[in-house]
Amino acid sequence: MAVQAGVPVVPVALKNSDVLMGKGTGEAWPGTIDMVMLPPVDTSWVKSDDDLAALARQVQNSIMRELGIEKLSARHVKATGPQNRT
């Protein structure tokens, strides 16, 4: 959407959400979640799907740096929807 609108992406990092929200449980515990708005990322150079993928990596990397994450863990996505119908 940002690319189509010709505006920058503003990455947002949520700190402590992993501690206060029970992953996959639907539970939440009292505490403070800090929201850090990072510097805007220019999108004017995005012209192709490869550029869009590079933009996504750039935004993700800036959020990871803010959160002190060096590497993402593997995602285990449970497939649902029409592709599973037989």
Residue pairs with C-beta under 8 A, 6 or more apart in sequence:
2 8
2 9
2 43
3 43
3 46
3 52
3 55
6 43
6 44
7 43
8 40
8 41
8 42
8 43
9 40
9 41
9 43
9 55
9 59
10 37
10 38
10 40
10 41
11 37
11 38
11 39
11 41
11 59
11 62
11 63
11 66
12 35
12 36
12 37
12 38
12 63
13 35
13 36
13 38
13 63
13 66
13 67
14 33
14 34
14 35
14 36
15 33
15 34
15 35
15 36
15 66
15 67
16 31
16 32
16 33
16 34
17 33
19 31
20 28
20 29
20 30
20 31
20 33
21 27
21 28
21 29
22 28
22 29
36 66
38 62
38 63
38 66
39 62
41 55
41 58
41 59
41 62
43 55
45 51
46 52
46 54
46 55
64 70
64 72
